[in-house]
Amino acid sequence: MSWGMDEKALGLTWFDEIDDYNASYSFDKTTVWQHEDGTLYWAADSGCSCPMPFESVKSLDDLTPLRNHRDLENLNKHLMEKVNDGRYFLLNVNDMMTTLAKEIKP
Protein backbone atom coordinates (compact mmCIF):
# COMPACT_ATOMS: atom_id res chain seq x y z
CA MET A 1 0.00 0.00 0.00
CA SER A 2 1.78 3.12 -1.15
CA TRP A 3 0.99 6.56 0.19
CA GLY A 4 2.84 9.85 -0.05
CA MET A 5 6.16 8.28 0.91
CA ASP A 6 8.41 6.10 -1.20
CA GLU A 7 8.13 2.81 0.71
CA LYS A 8 10.32 0.92 -1.74
CA ALA A 9 13.18 3.43 -1.51
CA LEU A 10 13.05 3.16 2.29
CA GLY A 11 13.09 -0.65 2.13
CA LEU A 12 9.62 -0.86 3.69
CA THR A 13 6.67 -3.17 3.15
CA TRP A 14 3.20 -2.40 4.49
CA PHE A 15 2.41 -4.60 7.52
CA ASP A 16 -0.81 -3.35 9.17
CA GLU A 17 -2.98 -0.25 9.45
CA ILE A 18 -5.93 1.21 11.33
CA ASP A 19 -8.10 4.00 9.91
CA ASP A 20 -10.62 6.35 11.45
CA TYR A 21 -13.88 4.71 10.43
CA ASN A 22 -15.69 8.08 10.58
CA ALA A 23 -13.29 9.96 8.30
CA SER A 24 -14.98 11.63 5.35
CA TYR A 25 -12.88 13.68 2.95
CA SER A 26 -10.07 13.26 5.46
CA PHE A 27 -7.78 10.60 6.89
CA ASP A 28 -6.52 9.52 10.30
CA LYS A 29 -4.22 6.52 10.00
CA THR A 30 -1.82 4.57 12.14
CA THR A 31 0.31 2.34 9.94
CA VAL A 32 2.99 -0.27 10.61
CA TRP A 33 5.64 -1.22 8.05
CA GLN A 34 8.35 -3.86 8.08
CA HIS A 35 11.83 -2.90 6.94
CA GLU A 36 13.82 -5.29 4.79
CA ASP A 37 16.02 -6.00 7.84
CA GLY A 38 12.92 -7.21 9.74
CA THR A 39 12.50 -4.16 11.98
CA LEU A 40 8.93 -2.91 12.36
CA TYR A 41 8.18 0.82 12.26
CA TRP A 42 4.99 2.79 12.84
CA ALA A 43 3.66 6.28 12.24
CA ALA A 44 0.40 8.14 12.56
CA ASP A 45 -0.85 10.82 10.20
CA SER A 46 -4.07 12.72 9.70
CA GLY A 47 -5.38 15.51 7.56
CA CYS A 48 -7.90 16.60 4.99
CA SER A 49 -8.20 14.84 1.66
CA CYS A 50 -5.72 17.17 -0.07
CA PRO A 51 -2.36 15.86 1.22
CA MET A 52 -1.32 12.25 0.90
CA PRO A 53 -0.90 10.29 4.13
CA PHE A 54 2.72 10.13 5.27
CA GLU A 55 3.98 12.47 2.54
CA SER A 56 6.29 14.09 5.10
CA VAL A 57 8.12 10.78 5.70
CA LYS A 58 11.46 11.02 3.93
CA SER A 59 13.61 8.62 5.96
CA LEU A 60 13.38 5.91 8.59
CA ASP A 61 14.16 8.60 11.18
CA ASP A 62 10.66 9.97 10.51
CA LEU A 63 9.14 6.70 11.76
CA THR A 64 9.03 5.12 15.22
CA PRO A 65 10.70 1.70 15.53
CA LEU A 66 8.97 -1.19 17.29
CA ARG A 67 11.88 -3.08 18.81
CA ASN A 68 10.61 -4.19 22.22
CA HIS A 69 7.55 -4.42 24.43
CA ARG A 70 8.01 -0.86 25.72
CA ASP A 71 7.73 0.37 22.13
CA LEU A 72 4.55 -1.72 21.78
CA GLU A 73 3.15 -0.16 24.96
CA ASN A 74 3.75 3.31 23.50
CA LEU A 75 1.94 2.36 20.30
CA ASN A 76 -0.92 0.85 22.29
CA LYS A 77 -1.24 4.08 24.30
CA HIS A 78 -1.54 6.06 21.05
CA LEU A 79 -4.12 3.63 19.67
CA MET A 80 -6.20 3.62 22.86
CA GLU A 81 -6.37 7.42 22.77
CA LYS A 82 -7.92 7.04 19.31
CA VAL A 83 -10.37 4.43 20.65
CA ASN A 84 -11.35 6.75 23.49
CA ASP A 85 -11.88 9.59 20.99
CA GLY A 86 -14.22 7.33 19.01
CA ARG A 87 -11.94 7.20 15.97
CA TYR A 88 -10.74 3.58 16.05
CA PHE A 89 -12.55 0.36 16.92
CA LEU A 90 -11.17 -1.47 19.95
CA LEU A 91 -11.38 -4.78 18.08
CA ASN A 92 -9.06 -3.45 15.36
CA VAL A 93 -6.59 -2.23 17.96
CA ASN A 94 -6.63 -5.58 19.77
CA ASP A 95 -6.07 -7.43 16.49
CA MET A 96 -3.12 -5.20 15.57
CA MET A 97 -1.51 -5.46 19.00
CA THR A 98 -1.91 -9.26 19.06
CA THR A 99 -0.25 -9.56 15.66
CA LEU A 100 2.60 -7.22 16.62
CA ALA A 101 3.21 -8.93 19.97
CA LYS A 102 3.97 -12.13 18.06
CA GLU A 103 6.59 -10.31 15.97
CA ILE A 104 8.41 -8.49 18.79
CA LYS A 105 10.94 -10.46 20.77
CA PRO A 106 10.91 -9.93 24.58
Secondary structure, DSSP 8 states (H G I E B T S, - for coil): ---SS-TTTTTEEEEEEEE-TT-SSEEEEEEEEEETTS-EEEEEEEEESSS-TTTT--SGGGSEEE-SHHHHHHHHHHHHHHHHTTSS-HHHHHHHHHHHHHHS--
